[in-house]
Amino acid sequence: MKNRKTQDEFAPEVWQIFDKYVHGEMDRRAFLNAIQKFAVGGLTVAALFETLNPNFAWAIQVAKDDKRIKTETITVNSPDGNGKITGHLALPAKPKNKKIPVVLVVHENRGLNPYIEDVARRLATEGYIAFAPDGLTSVGGYPGDEDKGRELFKEVDQEKMTKDFEASAQWLKKRADSNGKIGVVGFCFGGKMQIH
């Protein structure tokens, strides 16, 4: 793994500006202008931007082909939402019980990125069935780029997207291998998701 600066190596103001950027409170141009004063000592604005952005390959802890788990792409019907939602399902390859707990993994404001998929796989290695739906399904899915994902996120009807996640939770909870107990873990946007 490459040497990557830690959070402590940046001024707190850099993280405050970055937080506004990732949560859609400023566009990329405004963000780059705001961090320009922190690009010193041979560090360019572009290099600083690259350093702050996530590197999903470095964060992966459980590979898709890990023998402890099974993964697949699933589409769930969502008649009250956008019609359907697709996501990443991960479950233990050899569950200890016939009925096991399930977890819905709700992504950030940019769609089902590789980090969120990895979170689902991590849960599967711990004995859970985990489903990470992509709230961007109705606009073509996660585009593979965080900036584009944030822009697409703004285009999705938030009420219908919430219904899509609720449909995913109900589908997950009613699976034949579910013990009927569901947990929800969310990041950024997903942190405010309430599933009933």
Secondary structure, DSSP 4 states (H G I P E B T S, - for coil): ------GGGS-HHHHHHHHHHHTTSS-HHHHHHHHGGG--TT--HHHHHHHHS--HHHH--S-TT-TTEEEEEEEEEETTTTEEEEEEEEEESS-SSSSEEEEEEE-BTTBS-HHHHHHHHHHHHTT-EEEEE-TTGGGTS--S-HHHHHHHHHHS-HHHHHHHHHHHHHHHHTSTTEEEEEEEEE-GGGGG----
